[in-house]
Amino acid sequence: MDDLAKKSLHTQNTFKKATEANFADKYRNGNLIELPREGDLIIAGDIHGNRENYDMIVASAKLKENPKRHLIIQEVVHRYELGADTSYDILLDLAKLKIQFPDQLHIILGNHELAEYQKKEIYKGGICLNILFDSIMQKHYKEFKDAVRKEVDGFIRSIPLASRTPFKTFMVHSTPNREYMGAVDYSLFLNNYKEKDIEEFGKVDRILWGRCYDQDLADEFCKKVDAEVLICGHRACSTGFTVPNKTHIILDCKDPFACVIYMKLDRHYTHEELVKLIKPLRPKIRDQIKSQQKKQPKPQTNPS
């Protein structure tokens, strides 16, 4: 067996083991991670191929030194800005991390991972992100790419849909728009999908692509999932986070303004308290950028 064949087989086995770890997560109930009433939690937003941010999040979590700490990561797939897409390599590292910390690392499904599984094309700037993602795999594995791709798809399919704390904080990539809210109920998060359950996957698709944050919709979704606070990703945030209503908190980890939340699992938090717990991943860089922005000359306006 040549080196490329060995590399490909090793990668297939890695994704297989990570798939098994996703399903065997001791806190998993159907498609939901129900976190314990002890330890602490770090929640990250969309990473979208940002290697530096991913490495910083993992390093700062110190999961080995903190066995009761949990880390939630979402949406590493597809580079947000145009250019070479290295997000496949981060997905592989994420699979390895899940194997290493099977009950501390919890991945929640994002719309870009789901789109890769569904072969649903996503375009940015006229470029198909799926093609960029696939081209990296082709470069890595050549004639063995399809065999590796099969295990990647299995891994994506095994990723749970959401997570919750014992005190009604609910983490999900996004929430459904108004026209799809009626099709969603709590059983969707508790039942594992059947192999070809297109109807269930259609409902998941509608959740993960939602971009409506009206307060009445947020309240309705909270009633469906028995939650008080919703922590999501999916939406680009120029400051690393946004608070679109009194229920949602949206985190974004794809650029220098990346933000995360550190919280305890043995206590209740209000929405206002969790907003105060939002921390920049790279505060020094964030301060430097803000300082530079303040020094920029203000645009001149013509007097009327």
Secondary structure, 3 states (H helix, E strand, C coil): CCHHHHHHHHHHHHHHHHHHHHHHCCCEECCEEECCCCCEEEEEEECCCCHHHHHHHHHHHCCCCCCCEEEEEECCCCCCCCCCCCHHHHHHHHHHHHHHCCCCEEEECCHHHHHHHHCCCCEECCEEHHHHHHHHHHHHHHHHHHHHHHHHHHHHHHCCCEEECCCCEEEECCCCCHHHHHHCCCHHHHCCCCCCCHHHHHHHHHHHCCCCCCHHHHHHHHHHHCCCEEEECCCCCCCCEECCCCCEEEEECCCCCCEEEEEECCCCCCHHHHHHCEEECCHHHHHHHHHHHHHCCCCCCCCC
